[in-house]
Amino acid sequence: MRAAVMRGGEIVSDTIPDPVPSAGQVLVKTLACGICGSDLHALVHAAEMSALAEAAGSPFFSMDLERDVVMGHEFCAEIVEFGPGTSQTLKKGDRVCSLPIVFHPGGVAGIGYSNDFPGGYGELMVLSEPTQLRVSDDFSTEEAALTEPMAVGIHAVAKANLQPADVPLVVGCGPVGLAVVAALRLAGREPIIAADFSAKRRGLAEHLGAHLVVDPKQQTAIEAWSEEAGDGTAVIFECVGVPGLIPQLMFDAPPGARIVVAGVCMEDDRIQPMVGIYKEINLQFVLGYTPEEFNAAFRALGEGKIDAAPLITGKVGVDEVADFFQRLKSPDEHAKVLVEPWR
């Protein structure tokens, strides 16, 4: 099959062997797969990600960088063939979404961050049959592929444990921040305040439900929050993932604030604990989602409760993936780019 492969610290397009489904697995054709910010990080920091995952006991980011890795974990696919021992409740040709994990005799692996289980940057994948969700006829392939990133936002909001007096502030309106905005609106929160330097991303945040969007060049996010929130308690979602932002938010935040860290930062950072102590700030780090949250994102998109179509700003084939890894470093050009390996 054709695939965009992480090899030697670069993305190359190549023809590699087709995956073969084992017991309980299903062979699928990738219809659309989002390029995730974590994939951009992995290209540069794969060795660190793998080492930290091993130290933390996570099975989902274990990669041998001497071997090929086909990334891509935000996908919608079509069933092609069934492996042995499958119930075949769904049928060939059905479109499906799935948690990006696969069960195998050795345990469980993360699809897209594995040497043995290629992700959606390739034409074919194998999925575990029980994790599949059938995409209905009136649910577009493109929006179904956004289930995974939207689940990240739903999980971050759930971890925030919002109370009636809480007023959320979303700092950074890239795909993670936009998913948080959508999840906050889905939860009925208002007002929702969001900040980003990019006018394009601020517009998308408004579309997804932000009541007030802020350009930090004109006004700091915390100043805008203070004007809007009244006596509310600050719950700040850090959705950027750059060194220095967490300590800055700790300095700026009002006393009693909670900071939910959803942005992926692969560099060392430094905080001053006494700032958090003086203000009694709560830091909550979040990762991924539960199966229930994934299903909730799938339903919300399929039922039109989240209109995520405007987030899709580009579609590329396998040969263009490497170029778009570079282009996605510019926040004003794209929000979510989908890889369509069949192109």
WODA-V79173 format. One record per pair of residues at least 4 apart in sequence whose ideal C-beta (glycine too) atoms are under 6 Angstrom apart, sorted by sequence separation. I is the first residue (numbers start at 1). J is the second residue. If there is no record, write none. Layout:
i:I j:J
i:I j:J
This chain:
i:21 j:25
i:35 j:39
i:41 j:45
i:42 j:46
i:45 j:49
i:48 j:52
i:82 j:86
i:90 j:94
i:110 j:114
i:118 j:122
i:135 j:139
i:146 j:150
i:162 j:166
i:173 j:177
i:206 j:210
i:219 j:223
i:225 j:229
i:244 j:248
i:249 j:253
i:253 j:257
i:273 j:277
i:289 j:293
i:299 j:303
i:316 j:320
i:320 j:324
i:324 j:328
i:7 j:12
i:21 j:26
i:53 j:58
i:103 j:108
i:109 j:114
i:127 j:132
i:139 j:144
i:172 j:177
i:173 j:178
i:184 j:189
i:196 j:201
i:205 j:210
i:214 j:219
i:216 j:221
i:219 j:224
i:240 j:245
i:276 j:281
i:289 j:294
i:300 j:305
i:301 j:306
i:21 j:27
i:63 j:69
i:82 j:88
i:111 j:117
i:196 j:202
i:300 j:306
i:327 j:333
i:328 j:334
i:4 j:11
i:5 j:12
i:42 j:49
i:101 j:108
i:102 j:109
i:112 j:119
i:118 j:125
i:170 j:177
i:206 j:213
i:214 j:221
i:238 j:245
i:53 j:61
i:109 j:117
i:111 j:119
i:184 j:192
i:205 j:213
i:316 j:324
i:4 j:13
i:5 j:14
i:101 j:110
i:102 j:111
i:135 j:144
i:170 j:180
i:214 j:224
i:249 j:259
i:50 j:61
i:79 j:90
i:100 j:111
i:170 j:181
i:194 j:205
i:202 j:213
i:49 j:61
i:50 j:62
i:100 j:112
i:2 j:15
i:3 j:16
i:50 j:63
i:79 j:92
i:181 j:194
i:236 j:249
i:324 j:337
i:79 j:94
i:102 j:117
i:168 j:184
i:194 j:210
i:212 j:228
i:1 j:18
i:46 j:63
i:78 j:95
i:192 j:209
i:192 j:210
i:321 j:339
i:46 j:65
i:77 j:96
i:192 j:211
i:193 j:212
i:194 j:213
i:195 j:214
i:197 j:216
i:234 j:253
i:191 j:211
i:234 j:254
i:314 j:334
i:76 j:97
i:168 j:189
i:173 j:194
i:190 j:211
i:195 j:216
i:238 j:259
i:313 j:334
i:241 j:263
i:313 j:335
i:173 j:196
i:233 j:256
i:234 j:257
i:235 j:258
i:236 j:259
i:237 j:260
i:238 j:261
i:239 j:262
i:240 j:263
i:241 j:264
i:246 j:269
i:314 j:337
i:315 j:338
i:316 j:339
i:318 j:341
i:156 j:180
i:168 j:192
i:169 j:193
i:170 j:194
i:171 j:195
i:181 j:205
i:185 j:209
i:239 j:263
i:241 j:265
i:243 j:267
i:247 j:271
i:255 j:279
i:256 j:280
i:257 j:281
i:258 j:282
i:259 j:283
i:260 j:284
i:261 j:285
i:262 j:286
i:311 j:335
i:312 j:336
i:103 j:128
i:237 j:262
i:238 j:263
i:250 j:275
i:311 j:336
i:315 j:340
i:102 j:128
i:149 j:175
i:153 j:179
i:157 j:183
i:178 j:204
i:182 j:208
i:195 j:221
i:243 j:269
i:250 j:276
i:317 j:343
i:73 j:100
i:152 j:179
i:153 j:180
i:157 j:184
i:181 j:208
i:173 j:201
i:181 j:209
i:98 j:127
i:150 j:179
i:153 j:182
i:154 j:183
i:181 j:210
i:149 j:179
i:153 j:183
i:157 j:187
i:178 j:208
i:222 j:252
i:250 j:281
i:39 j:71
i:99 j:131
i:173 j:205
i:193 j:225
i:98 j:131
i:98 j:132
i:193 j:228
i:96 j:132
i:97 j:133
i:191 j:228
i:36 j:74
i:73 j:111
i:96 j:134
i:33 j:72
i:73 j:112
i:34 j:74
i:72 j:112
i:94 j:134
i:95 j:135
i:33 j:74
i:71 j:112
i:33 j:75
i:86 j:129
i:32 j:76
i:90 j:134
i:30 j:75
i:31 j:76
i:75 j:120
i:31 j:77
i:69 j:115
i:73 j:119
i:30 j:77
i:31 j:78
i:72 j:119
i:97 j:144
i:67 j:115
i:70 j:118
i:71 j:119
i:72 j:120
i:28 j:77
i:29 j:78
i:59 j:108
i:70 j:119
i:72 j:121
i:60 j:110
i:71 j:121
i:97 j:147
i:171 j:221
i:28 j:79
i:29 j:80
i:64 j:115
i:70 j:121
i:28 j:80
i:61 j:113
i:70 j:122
i:169 j:221
i:26 j:79
i:27 j:80
i:27 j:81
i:26 j:82
i:169 j:225
i:180 j:237
i:25 j:83
i:180 j:239
i:7 j:68
i:22 j:83
i:23 j:84
i:24 j:85
i:21 j:83
i:23 j:85
i:167 j:229
i:177 j:239
i:5 j:68
i:6 j:69
i:176 j:239
i:5 j:70
i:6 j:71
i:76 j:141
i:167 j:232
i:3 j:70
i:165 j:232
i:166 j:233
i:168 j:235
i:169 j:236
i:170 j:237
i:171 j:238
i:172 j:239
i:76 j:144
i:165 j:233
i:172 j:240
i:76 j:145
i:166 j:235
i:75 j:145
i:74 j:145
i:74 j:148
i:74 j:149
i:160 j:235
i:176 j:262
i:33 j:120
i:30 j:120
i:30 j:125
i:28 j:125
i:19 j:118
i:27 j:126
i:28 j:127
i:160 j:260
i:25 j:126
i:26 j:127
i:25 j:128
i:26 j:129
i:207 j:310
i:156 j:260
i:19 j:124
i:21 j:126
i:24 j:129
i:18 j:124
i:156 j:262
i:19 j:126
i:32 j:141
i:31 j:141
i:32 j:142
i:34 j:145
i:32 j:145
i:186 j:300
i:4 j:121
i:3 j:121
i:3 j:122
i:1 j:122
i:2 j:123
i:1 j:123
i:1 j:124
i:182 j:306
i:159 j:284
i:159 j:286
i:156 j:286
i:204 j:335
i:200 j:332
i:198 j:331
i:155 j:289
i:198 j:332
i:152 j:289
i:151 j:289
i:155 j:293
i:154 j:293
i:151 j:293
i:154 j:296
i:151 j:294
i:154 j:297
i:151 j:297
i:150 j:297
i:147 j:297
i:147 j:298
i:143 j:301
i:175 j:336
i:146 j:308
i:139 j:302
i:133 j:298
i:143 j:308
i:143 j:309
i:142 j:312
i:99 j:294
i:121 j:321
i:97 j:298
i:121 j:339
i:123 j:341
i:122 j:341
i:45 j:266
i:41 j:264
i:41 j:266
i:38 j:264
i:40 j:325
i:34 j:336
i:35 j:337
i:34 j:338
i:13 j:318
i:13 j:319
i:32 j:338
i:33 j:339
i:32 j:340
i:11 j:321
i:11 j:322
i:30 j:341
i:4 j:318
i:11 j:325
i:2 j:318
i:4 j:321
